[in-house]
């Protein structure tokens, strides 16, 4: 219970029910705080304990200086934790491992339970093996259960063994869409001394796109799995109060412009504005013109422009959405009453104090797509043909190549660079948005009526974010139109967007790989990084669902959609995009008539129960898990093996060698890929040695519960370029323990270094670790023997994750890089001053890099910035990681 120094505790009456709340207006200066900081302020008031959260900290937040650089640390306690299965399975593996480790240290294993509600949606494991057929969904789900039976049995065990942990079974929907449609409370209700307490719904999630819930006014963001586990176990999230960017909206979108176009425009603006680590908050008169689904789409893309959150305040649009999705009327009344009582209800005429300001007239947004490899690389649709032709020489040694192809059904055609090999309506970003999903269906209806169909080289798929999407497509009659164009339902999950695209049409794959072709993927997702969508596809483009259908019909990115035909009608006339593009009136008419609250209440009535496949899984009993030593999916993580009750002091890093020297924008996909496992990779060889057939390798993402696979897959992305091994692409490096430094795999080299007792470092450029909040990008780095990473800059989550695994994040001095300092990666590194962290966080440590004995004498010295940013992070680092810190505290209790 809060010690309530500010007298903030009071009563809120809603429909005859009483709730205790903590009024933020009790703190001087709170009235003009941004919405998001009011939420943080309430969090501190409610959890004030005089030790971790003090009156000074609360007062400081009330008097927040928007101009100041972040320096004020707070302890934020989220109301709940949300997970998807790729990142959630290792969390539950860690909790199961912690139960045994607590027992080894003399504690009670059953005290290892989530203290905050933890909910997991299994959505990342379905692969598009089958497509373009009415049986695709059933076939893909059957294959999903066959591949993932061990993982799913383990999760069913966890659902029974751990308190406060619930699982939404496979085939239900995508985590972020299920979150906004059902799990999010907006105003949370807890209990304190027998009284109901109302407070803002806040969350952290093990997926970077947790920020989708920001569209509902819920302050939540993605964290690494290890940080999420700590939050589940009662540890607050240590953070610096961020700068807040106010993004003022005016006007409304023009006819024919979609939510996707708006998102790609704002993504480009915010990435250029540099908002990494900042809060973004939308406000102003244009907010009311942004539907909730569009708000959620904007929130979803927050990681793509780098902000921690991108939040909309609560208003009537929020309430209308809660009512549409079947939330109880009392809950809706509570949300409104609470928001108004706390000054958290949006007033379009009120301008809070912000650190920085941006502004957009919504009417100026134009149709767009983004690619070929980053979400922020927006291209106006009108210039897409020229943009493609400009970059294709980078991706194919023969830009004008033509390859004749004959399919198994005897259809023949010429394949060219730019051919759309994948057209996928997929991912939480857009499939939560009825207007763009209905729009895609209307494009399909118009194209079908004209006799158009996708080109034969296109793999088409439809993976909605929830079963409700199927309901309203069925009710509007659009399902049959999408099916007719090959956009049959393939699954309810994150498919193509996470790399679960499945194989291309075999003849297309062969032509691409034999002729170094640059075919393309067009998807309605949020990520298009290199190597992510398919190993056969080099160029990936993000587009709205209706535009995905258009590109499937056109079959190529090398087209001007404004002036060139996308196909030929059954009467022989040319068909242009304008002939199939629906009007806003058509879309709104179907959205208004086809969607109702009963769809949501029906679909979510028993969302945690699952179907016959889920219920029939054999599930082990017991409060500790019976590990199978032969399992290739779920293995006990070795990070607690031999851990002493008290941590040893940290020391300097001497005699270290460079494992990889990397450039700018190295993502967590590069560090820990989620897609296919190559047969000749260390992970593939490990699986083959255990009798696993190539067809059953599954993906790296699905095997995150097995450290043997994951550490072999670290830095194994097929598009990774290690400058220490020039001329290679993929998970390769030089092994400098051997004369001549031969090129070998990253994993094999790391094993040699560790056997010789040689610590490792990684050198990187700007935006190191951008992308998904992958705990394995840090776990794998640690298990490979890497003690420190030195870069020009970090994305927020990965830097935090490195500390959470006991890896020291360092930064080159401002204006310097590995190249400008003359480092080529062959040097031996001495990092001194690390031992100072035992007393306090030093600003810098000293780095001395010495050229090898067989090279001209050369020494490079510089002071690297220590990126341990908070006292809490220092404690985690001193303990060897956040889990070790939590475990020791549990055992001591």
Beta strands, then each sheet from edge to edge (+ up, - down):
strand 1: 9-14
strand 2: 17-22
strand 3: 73-76
strand 4: 80-84
strand 5: 117-121
strand 6: 165-168
strand 7: 187-192
strand 8: 195-200
strand 9: 202-205
strand 10: 219-222
strand 11: 237-240
strand 12: 244-250
strand 13: 279-283
strand 14: 309-312
strand 15: 356-361
strand 16: 368-372
strand 17: 378-380
strand 18: 402-406
strand 19: 412-416
strand 20: 420-425
strand 21: 459-462
strand 22: 520-523
strand 23: 539-542
strand 24: 567-568
strand 25: 574-575
strand 26: 653-661
strand 27: 732-734
strand 28: 743-745
strand 29: 760-763
strand 30: 786-791
strand 31: 808-811
strand 32: 828-832
strand 33: 844-850
strand 34: 859-866
sheet 1: 1+ 2-
sheet 2: 3+ 11-
sheet 3: 6+ 5+ 4+ 9+ 10+
sheet 4: 7+ 8-
sheet 5: 14+ 13+ 12+ 15+
sheet 6: 17+ 16- 23+ 22+ 20+ 21+
sheet 7: 18+ 19-
sheet 8: 24+ 25-
sheet 9: 26+ 29+ 30+ 31+ 34- 33+ 32- 26+
sheet 10: 27+ 28-
end
